[in-house]
Amino acid sequence: MKISPNKVVTVTYELQTDDENGQKVLVEVADENNPLVFLYGVGSMIPRFEEELAGLEVGNDFTFSIPAEEGYGAFDDEAVTHLPIDIFKVDGVIDFGILKVGNYVPLMDQEGNTMRARVVQIFQDSVLMDFNHPMAGKPLHFTGKVIHLRQAQPEELAHGHVHGHGGVHH
């Protein structure tokens, strides 16, 4: 069986990116105890990631790089913005245990959608927040192996995600 649409794919991998000096740094590991399990072809993964895995079989190794533009996109300077510090108050008090430079803080927009942003700098009246994905502007270097592959169940196809081990439990 080959990786193709409507298959449940299980892979192990190491993800690296480049630091400021062009050296590769480890970002994430999905090992056999915690592999990546996903439904191929439903748009839940970076498109280029799926393209690189197309046609592989259980036991196949893979190594590929995805440029930033095809991964999480270029870094967007306009996604870094000042927010009034008062919006971080809970019961009239700012929790500086959460509001720390480098922390990712959950926020909600006017429509009730949740998002995460990184605290860049704290000022007296505002907080500089970065809404870019943490991997925006960075190339992605994957090395891994296909460890399991199966046909998706009708319920998984209807829901658009994997159920059971490594997937969603309803």
C-alpha positions in Angstrom: 0.0 0.0 0.0 1.3 3.5 -0.9 0.6 6.8 0.7 -2.3 8.4 -1.2 -5.6 10.2 -0.4 -7.9 8.7 2.2 -5.1 6.7 3.9 -4.2 7.0 7.6 -0.4 7.7 7.7 1.8 7.2 10.7 5.4 8.6 10.5 8.3 9.2 12.8 10.4 12.2 12.1 12.9 14.8 13.2 12.2 18.4 12.2 15.0 20.9 12.0 15.3 24.5 10.9 18.1 26.9 10.4 19.3 29.3 13.1 20.5 32.9 12.4 23.9 31.4 11.4 22.5 28.9 9.0 23.2 26.0 11.3 20.5 23.3 11.6 18.7 23.2 15.0 16.4 20.5 16.2 12.8 21.8 16.6 10.7 18.7 17.1 10.8 14.9 17.3 8.0 12.5 16.6 9.3 9.1 17.7 7.7 5.6 17.8 6.2 6.4 21.2 4.6 9.6 19.9 4.4 9.4 16.1 2.5 11.7 13.8 -0.7 10.1 12.7 -2.8 11.9 10.1 -5.4 11.5 7.4 -3.7 12.1 4.1 -5.3 14.4 1.5 -7.8 16.3 3.7 -5.8 19.5 4.0 -4.8 19.1 7.6 -1.1 19.1 6.8 1.2 21.5 5.0 0.5 20.7 1.3 4.2 20.3 0.5 4.7 17.9 3.4 2.0 15.6 1.9 3.5 16.0 -1.6 6.8 14.8 -0.4 5.3 11.7 1.2 3.1 10.7 -1.7 3.7 7.2 -3.0 5.9 6.1 0.0 5.2 2.8 1.7 5.7 1.4 5.2 9.4 1.1 5.9 10.4 3.9 3.5 12.7 6.6 4.9 12.3 10.2 3.8 14.4 13.4 3.9 13.2 16.6 2.4 13.2 20.4 3.0 10.3 22.8 2.7 11.1 26.5 2.0 9.5 28.9 4.5 7.1 30.2 1.8 5.7 26.7 1.4 5.7 25.9 5.1 4.3 28.4 7.5 4.9 31.4 5.2 7.2 34.3 5.3 7.5 36.3 8.5 4.9 39.1 8.3 6.0 42.3 10.0 2.4 43.5 10.0 1.5 40.5 12.3 3.6 42.2 15.0 1.6 44.8 16.7 1.0 46.7 19.9 -2.1 45.8 22.1 -3.3 47.9 25.0 -1.9 46.4 28.2 -5.4 46.7 29.8 -6.7 43.8 27.7 -4.5 41.5 29.7 -6.2 42.4 33.0 -8.2 39.8 34.8 -10.2 41.1 37.7 -8.3 44.4 37.3 -4.9 42.8 37.7 -2.3 41.8 35.0 -0.9 38.4 35.6 2.8 38.9 34.9 3.4 35.2 35.4 1.7 34.7 32.1 2.5 38.0 30.4 6.3 37.4 30.1 8.6 38.2 27.1 8.8 35.0 25.0 5.6 33.4 26.3 2.7 32.5 24.0 -0.6 33.9 25.3 -4.0 32.8 24.2 -6.2 35.6 22.9 -9.6 36.0 21.4 -10.7 38.2 18.6 -14.0 40.1 18.3 -15.7 37.1 16.6 -14.7 34.8 19.5 -11.9 33.0 17.5 -8.9 32.0 19.6 -5.3 32.5 18.6 -1.9 32.5 20.2 0.6 35.3 20.1 4.1 35.7 21.5 4.9 38.5 23.9 7.8 40.4 22.3 8.1 43.4 24.6 6.1 44.9 27.5 5.7 48.7 27.8 3.9 50.8 30.4 0.6 51.1 28.3 1.0 48.4 25.7 2.4 45.0 24.8 4.2 44.2 21.6 2.7 40.9 20.3 3.8 38.7 17.4 0.9 36.8 15.8 3.2 35.0 13.3 3.4 31.2 13.5 6.6 30.3 15.5 8.0 28.7 12.3 7.1 31.6 10.0 10.0 32.6 7.8 12.0 29.4 8.6 12.7 26.5 6.3 11.6 23.0 7.5 14.0 20.1 7.2 12.4 16.7 7.8 14.0 13.3 8.2 11.8 10.3 9.0 10.2 7.0 8.3 6.8 5.7 7.4 5.9 3.2 10.1 2.2 2.4 9.5 -0.3 2.9 6.7 -4.0 1.9 6.4 -7.2 2.7 4.6 -9.3 5.3 6.5 -12.6 4.2 8.0 -15.8 5.8 6.6 -16.3 7.7 9.8 -12.8 9.1 9.7 -13.4 10.3 6.1 -16.7 11.9 7.1 -15.1 13.7 10.0 -11.9 14.6 8.2 -9.6 13.2 10.9 -8.1 10.0 12.4 -10.0 8.2 15.2 -8.5 5.9 17.7 -4.8 5.5 18.5 -2.9 8.7 17.6 -6.2 10.4 16.6 -9.3 12.0 18.0 -11.4 10.2 20.6 -15.1 11.1 20.4 
